[in-house]
Amino acid sequence: MSEIRLQDPTPEGEALYELMMQLPRLNAAIRSTPFLSEQDTKLSGGIWTLLRSLKLDGPRTVPQIARSRGLARQRIQVLVDEAIERGFVRLRVNPEHRRSRIVALTRDGAAAFEQHDAAARRLAEELSSNMDVRDLDAALRVLFDLSENLRAMTS
């Protein structure tokens, strides 16, 4: 199978392409580390980020969560349903909308998030021990810019 390449790729385009190809591998490697794989809660990445959204932004409706994360409402609904089954979130009546209920963290959900988040922070401390904060800040800016550019393309 031959590689598909542009006629005259720019160095920036090639570098960003390589970065984009590394993200799934990086995510899988992070998820398989002992810091995160030994957690009793066994949170999937989707559930962890749902709980994180609720922890940081407070209770919200499924459409509000989906918009803020740039995901389809149906994907968030699947995560919410799983989180309800696991006792991590509950639904509350929404006085502003009869059908769109408010998703809120439970105590178990907050505890699961805190446990997983603490493990992720320990992993970050361990991995960053030989890194320069300026490089990390630059990488973070690139990821934020990439997210914004992709959001603008799909809006």
Secondary structure by P-SEA (a helix, b strand, c coil): cbbbbcccccaaaaaaaaaaaaaaaaaaaaaaccccccccccccaaaaaaaaaaaacccccaaaaaaaacccaaaaaaaaaaaaaacccccccccccccbbbbbbcaaaaaaaaaaaaaaaaaaaaaaccccaaaaaaaaaaaaaaaaaaaaaac
